[in-house]
Amino acid sequence: MWRYGRLFDDAFMSPLRTRTCPALTYTLASALKKVASESNERILDIVQLGDVSEEKRRSLDVVAEKIITTVRCHPPQC
């Protein structure tokens, strides 16, 4: 969806792109790395995340942990 959405509309999810929302990208990448570190070893090496300060990264890592805990404690009802 993300990759091909721009074929139909230039502005498709543009506020959520890595370049415009590095904090969200870092948080989700951090959570993914914590859950599956071997297959996502270099996910935090995304170029656009280079401007995220170490202090901000530490606080976003806490948010990522909270996301993981919440999802694990409240699995979707299928």
Backbone hydrogen bonds, N-H to C=O, Kabsch-Sander energy under -0.5 kcal/mol:
donor,donor_aa,acceptor,acceptor_aa,energy
5,G,1,M,-1.9
6,R,2,W,-0.6
7,L,4,Y,-1.5
8,F,5,G,-1.3
9,D,5,G,-1.4
12,F,9,D,-1.8
14,S,11,A,-2.2
16,L,13,M,-1.8
17,R,14,S,-1.3
20,T,17,R,-0.6
21,C,17,R,-1.9
25,T,21,C,-2.1
26,Y,22,P,-2.9
27,T,23,A,-2.4
28,L,24,L,-2.5
29,A,25,T,-2.5
30,S,26,Y,-2.9
31,A,27,T,-2.2
32,L,28,L,-2.3
33,K,29,A,-2.5
34,K,30,S,-2.2
35,V,31,A,-1.9
36,A,32,L,-2.7
40,N,36,A,-0.9
41,E,38,E,-0.7
43,I,40,N,-1.6
45,D,42,R,-2.0
46,I,43,I,-0.7
49,L,46,I,-1.9
50,G,47,V,-2.0
51,D,48,Q,-0.6
52,V,49,L,-1.6
53,S,51,D,-0.6
57,R,53,S,-2.6
58,R,54,E,-2.3
59,S,55,E,-1.9
60,L,56,K,-2.5
61,D,57,R,-2.3
62,V,58,R,-1.4
63,V,59,S,-1.5
64,A,60,L,-2.5
65,E,61,D,-2.2
66,K,62,V,-2.1
67,I,63,V,-2.3
68,I,64,A,-2.4
69,T,65,E,-2.6
70,T,66,K,-2.5
71,V,67,I,-2.6
72,R,68,I,-2.6
73,C,69,T,-2.3
74,H,70,T,-1.7
78,C,76,P,-1.0
